[in-house]
């Protein structure tokens, strides 16, 4: 009898769950989060009252990620599991639905108003999951995380609410910085071309035309025809910069640069953006605010705008 790796992991859930049915009994709340963006937000809200483990670190693509045995054990033992939803963790959805029958599992996007979400031609029944690209939308996610923590530890709800209020003010400041900074990019230069279509909410919030070689999932294919069309667009519209992503291969972007060069048009790689994962652990870019600050600053400077070299508060790492 043959078993797929995914099938093994799903089947193994029942056995792992038998190890311990987590019942929180005070003290530090154990939280497992799928992405770094969720984990960082939970840490900001929970403070010293929570211990958060992120499953996906820097450079990890959540569209293709599959849970490991270690992940299964961590999630079944946690007091609370936070996942993104909106089909971001496409390979793990079945697992989370099974886990939710026995443990506290929350999709942090489940309270976002559907009218605020971007549909997509490739996925008629689903939405673009990359809502963290707009700090305004991420405020609603932060409030959902606050409520999930408060439900598990109601006696700490006032602390979670205070920490959330502080974070929300920082997110509003971040969005204001993005609005002001990106407004300095000339109108004709507001074209953001990256490896996959992760920046739709960014474009919607700040008035940029966004293009990805691949669709909203990195699992989609980038055909030669698509690359050819984009090369022609770069040449015709005299676009001067494109961007690579930290969690996606740069091969297709470099093919665009070479294709444009073969037609006599120079296109630069404007920088590396954080799309589906944050920067290195322990750095400013390894926080949600630092991730967005980096993206805004790099995009503005590469496309002819004006942004402080070290970002909103001078915290960006040199060389990023």
C-alpha positions as CSV (number, residue, x, y, z in Angstrom):
1,X,0.0,0.0,0.0
2,X,1.4,3.4,-1.0
3,X,0.9,6.6,1.0
4,X,1.6,10.2,-0.1
5,X,3.6,12.4,2.2
6,X,0.6,14.7,2.6
7,X,-1.7,11.7,3.3
8,X,0.8,10.5,6.0
9,X,0.8,13.9,7.6
10,X,-3.0,14.2,7.7
11,X,-3.4,10.6,8.9
12,X,-0.8,11.2,11.6
13,X,-2.8,14.1,13.0
14,X,-5.0,11.7,15.0
15,X,-2.1,10.1,16.6
16,X,-0.4,13.3,17.5
17,X,-3.6,14.7,18.9
18,X,-3.8,11.8,21.3
19,X,-0.5,13.0,22.9
20,X,-2.2,15.9,24.5
21,X,-5.4,17.8,24.2
22,X,-4.2,21.3,25.3
23,X,-6.1,22.9,28.1
24,X,-4.7,26.3,29.1
25,X,-4.2,26.5,32.8
26,X,-2.8,30.0,33.3
27,X,0.8,31.2,32.9
28,X,2.3,31.8,29.5
29,X,0.0,31.1,26.6
30,X,1.5,28.8,23.9
31,X,0.7,30.0,20.4
32,X,1.8,28.6,17.0
33,X,1.4,30.9,14.0
34,X,2.0,29.9,10.4
35,X,3.6,33.0,9.0
36,X,6.1,35.5,10.4
37,X,3.7,38.3,10.0
38,X,1.1,36.6,12.2
39,X,3.7,35.6,14.7
40,X,5.2,39.1,15.0
41,X,1.7,40.6,15.5
42,X,0.8,38.0,18.1
43,X,4.0,38.8,20.0
44,X,3.3,42.5,19.9
45,X,-0.2,42.0,21.3
46,X,0.6,39.2,23.8
47,X,3.8,40.6,25.1
48,X,5.4,38.5,27.9
49,X,2.1,36.7,28.4
50,X,2.5,34.6,25.2
51,X,5.2,32.4,23.7
52,X,4.8,32.3,19.9
53,X,6.4,29.8,17.5
54,X,6.3,30.7,13.8
55,X,6.3,27.7,11.4
56,X,7.5,29.6,8.4
57,X,10.7,31.6,8.7
58,X,12.5,34.1,6.4
59,X,12.4,33.1,2.7
60,X,9.8,30.4,3.1
61,X,6.9,30.4,0.6
62,X,3.6,29.8,2.4
63,X,1.8,28.8,-0.8
64,X,3.9,25.6,-1.1
65,X,4.6,24.9,2.6
66,X,3.5,21.5,4.0
67,X,3.5,20.8,7.7
68,X,6.2,18.6,9.1
69,X,5.9,16.0,11.9
70,X,7.5,18.6,14.3
71,X,4.9,21.2,13.2
72,X,2.1,18.7,13.9
73,X,3.3,18.1,17.4
74,X,3.8,21.8,18.1
75,X,0.3,22.7,16.9
76,X,-1.5,19.9,18.7
77,X,0.2,20.9,22.0
78,X,-0.3,24.6,21.6
79,X,-3.0,26.5,23.4
80,X,-3.9,28.4,20.2
81,X,-3.0,28.0,16.5
82,X,-3.2,31.1,14.3
83,X,-3.2,30.6,10.5
84,X,-3.8,33.1,7.8
85,X,-6.6,31.6,5.7
86,X,-7.8,32.8,2.2
87,X,-6.1,29.8,0.7
88,X,-2.6,31.2,1.5
89,X,-1.5,28.0,3.2
90,X,-3.0,26.0,0.4
91,X,-1.2,22.7,1.2
92,X,-2.3,22.8,4.9
93,X,-6.0,23.7,4.7
94,X,-7.3,20.2,5.2
95,X,-5.0,19.8,8.2
96,X,-6.3,22.9,9.8
97,X,-9.9,21.9,9.3
98,X,-9.3,18.6,11.0
99,X,-7.3,20.2,13.8
100,X,-10.0,22.7,14.5
101,X,-12.3,19.9,15.6
102,X,-10.1,19.2,18.6
103,X,-8.0,22.4,19.3
104,X,-8.3,26.2,19.2
105,X,-7.6,27.1,15.6
106,X,-8.3,30.6,14.2
107,X,-7.9,31.9,10.7
108,X,-6.9,35.5,11.3
109,X,-8.5,36.9,8.2
110,X,-11.9,35.5,8.8
111,X,-13.4,38.8,10.1
112,X,-12.2,40.9,7.1
113,X,-15.2,42.2,5.2
114,X,-15.5,40.3,1.9
115,X,-16.0,43.6,0.0
116,X,-12.5,44.7,1.1
117,X,-10.9,41.6,-0.5
118,X,-9.6,41.4,-4.0
119,X,-11.0,38.7,-6.2
120,X,-8.9,37.1,-8.9
121,X,-9.7,35.7,-12.4
122,X,-7.6,32.6,-11.7
123,X,-9.6,31.7,-8.6
124,X,-13.3,32.5,-9.1
125,X,-14.3,31.2,-5.6
126,X,-11.3,32.6,-3.6
127,X,-9.7,35.9,-2.8
128,X,-6.2,37.3,-2.9
129,X,-4.6,36.4,0.5
130,X,-1.9,39.0,0.6
131,X,-3.7,41.5,2.8
132,X,-0.7,42.3,4.9
133,X,0.5,44.5,2.1
134,X,-1.9,47.2,3.3
135,X,-1.3,48.1,7.0
136,X,-4.9,49.4,7.0
137,X,-6.2,45.9,6.4
138,X,-3.7,44.5,8.8
139,X,-5.3,46.5,11.6
140,X,-8.4,44.3,11.3
141,X,-6.2,41.2,11.4
142,X,-4.4,42.5,14.6
143,X,-7.8,43.0,16.2
144,X,-8.8,39.4,15.3
145,X,-5.6,38.2,16.9
146,X,-6.3,40.3,20.0
147,X,-9.8,38.7,20.3
148,X,-8.4,35.2,19.8
149,X,-5.9,35.7,22.6
150,X,-8.5,37.3,24.9
151,X,-10.8,34.3,24.3
152,X,-8.1,31.9,25.5
153,X,-7.0,34.1,28.4
154,X,-9.9,36.5,29.3
155,X,-8.3,37.7,32.5
156,X,-5.5,39.2,30.4
157,X,-7.9,40.9,27.9
158,X,-7.2,44.4,29.2
159,X,-3.5,44.0,28.6
160,X,-4.0,42.5,25.1
161,X,-6.4,45.5,24.3
162,X,-3.8,48.0,25.5
163,X,-1.0,46.4,23.5
164,X,-3.2,46.3,20.4
165,X,-4.1,50.0,20.7
166,X,-0.4,50.8,20.7
167,X,0.3,48.6,17.7
168,X,-2.7,50.0,15.8
169,X,-1.3,53.5,16.2
170,X,2.0,52.3,14.8
171,X,0.3,50.8,11.9
172,X,-1.5,54.0,11.2
173,X,1.8,55.9,11.3
174,X,3.3,53.3,8.9
175,X,0.4,53.7,6.4
176,X,0.7,57.5,6.5
177,X,4.5,57.1,5.8
178,X,3.6,54.8,2.9
179,X,1.0,57.2,1.5
180,X,3.3,60.3,1.7
181,X,6.5,58.5,0.4
182,X,4.9,56.7,-2.5
183,X,3.1,59.9,-3.6
184,X,6.6,61.1,-4.6
185,X,6.9,58.5,-7.3
186,X,6.0,60.1,-10.7
187,X,2.6,58.9,-12.0
188,X,4.0,57.3,-15.2
189,X,6.5,55.3,-13.1
190,X,4.0,53.7,-10.8
191,X,4.3,50.3,-12.2
192,X,5.3,47.5,-9.8
193,X,6.5,44.3,-11.5
194,X,7.5,41.4,-9.3
195,X,7.8,37.6,-9.5
196,X,4.2,36.8,-8.5
197,X,1.1,38.8,-7.9
198,X,1.6,39.5,-4.2
199,X,1.3,43.3,-4.2
200,X,-2.3,43.8,-5.3
201,X,-3.5,45.3,-2.0
202,X,-0.3,47.5,-2.1
203,X,-1.3,48.8,-5.5
204,X,-4.9,49.3,-4.5
205,X,-3.9,51.3,-1.4
206,X,-1.2,53.5,-3.0
207,X,-2.2,53.9,-6.6
208,X,0.3,51.6,-8.3
209,X,-0.3,49.3,-11.3
210,X,0.9,45.9,-10.2
211,X,2.0,43.0,-12.4
212,X,3.3,39.6,-11.5
213,X,5.0,37.1,-13.7
214,X,3.1,34.4,-11.8
215,X,-0.4,34.6,-10.4
216,X,-1.4,35.2,-6.8
217,X,0.0,31.8,-5.9
218,X,3.6,30.8,-6.6
219,X,2.3,27.4,-7.6
220,X,1.0,28.9,-10.9
221,X,3.3,28.7,-13.9
222,X,5.1,31.5,-15.6
223,X,4.9,30.7,-19.3
224,X,7.2,32.0,-22.1
225,X,4.3,34.0,-23.6
226,X,3.8,35.8,-20.3
227,X,7.4,36.7,-20.0
228,X,7.5,37.9,-23.7
229,X,4.4,40.1,-23.1
230,X,6.0,41.7,-20.1
231,X,9.2,42.3,-21.9
232,X,7.3,44.2,-24.6
233,X,5.5,46.2,-22.0
234,X,8.7,47.2,-20.2
235,X,10.2,48.4,-23.5
236,X,7.1,50.2,-24.8
237,X,6.4,52.0,-21.5
238,X,10.1,52.6,-20.7
239,X,9.8,51.0,-17.2
240,X,13.2,51.3,-15.6
241,X,13.1,48.9,-12.7
242,X,11.6,45.5,-11.6
243,X,11.8,43.7,-8.3
244,X,12.8,40.3,-7.0
245,X,11.2,38.7,-3.9
246,X,12.9,37.1,-0.9
247,X,10.7,34.0,-1.0
248,X,10.5,33.4,-4.8
249,X,13.3,32.5,-7.2
250,X,14.6,35.5,-9.2
251,X,15.0,33.4,-12.4
252,X,12.0,34.8,-14.1
253,X,12.7,38.4,-13.2
254,X,16.3,38.1,-14.5
255,X,14.8,36.7,-17.8
256,X,12.8,39.9,-18.1
257,X,15.8,42.1,-17.6
258,X,17.7,40.1,-20.2
259,X,14.8,40.1,-22.6
260,X,14.5,43.9,-22.4
261,X,18.2,44.3,-22.8
262,X,18.1,42.2,-26.0
263,X,15.6,44.9,-27.4
264,X,17.9,47.8,-26.4
265,X,16.1,48.8,-23.2
266,X,17.9,48.8,-19.9
267,X,15.9,47.6,-16.9
268,X,17.4,47.4,-13.4
269,X,16.5,45.2,-10.5
270,X,15.2,47.8,-8.2
271,X,15.8,45.7,-5.1
272,X,14.5,42.7,-3.2
273,X,11.1,43.0,-1.6
274,X,9.6,41.0,1.2
275,X,6.4,39.5,-0.2
276,X,5.3,36.3,1.5
277,X,7.9,36.2,4.3
278,X,9.6,38.9,6.4
279,X,13.3,39.6,6.7
280,X,15.9,37.8,8.8
281,X,15.0,36.9,12.4
282,X,16.3,39.5,14.9
283,X,16.4,42.4,12.4
284,X,14.0,45.3,12.0
285,X,13.1,43.8,8.6
286,X,12.1,40.7,10.5
287,X,9.1,42.5,12.0
288,X,5.9,43.3,10.2
289,X,6.4,47.1,10.4
290,X,10.0,46.7,9.3
291,X,9.0,44.5,6.4
292,X,6.5,47.1,5.0
293,X,8.8,50.0,5.8
294,X,11.5,48.3,3.7
295,X,9.2,47.6,0.8
296,X,7.8,51.2,0.7
297,X,11.3,52.7,0.9
298,X,12.9,50.4,-1.7
299,X,10.0,50.8,-4.2
300,X,9.9,54.6,-3.9
301,X,13.6,55.1,-4.3
302,X,13.9,52.6,-7.3
303,X,11.0,54.2,-9.2
304,X,12.1,57.8,-9.0
305,X,10.5,58.8,-5.8
306,X,12.1,60.2,-2.6
307,X,12.4,58.2,0.6
308,X,14.9,58.3,3.5
309,X,17.6,55.7,2.7
310,X,17.1,54.0,6.1
311,X,13.3,54.2,6.1
312,X,10.6,55.7,8.3
313,X,12.5,55.9,11.5
314,X,16.0,55.3,10.3
315,X,15.9,51.7,11.3
316,X,16.4,49.9,8.0
317,X,19.6,47.8,7.8
318,X,22.3,49.2,5.5
319,X,22.7,47.1,2.4
320,X,19.1,45.9,2.2
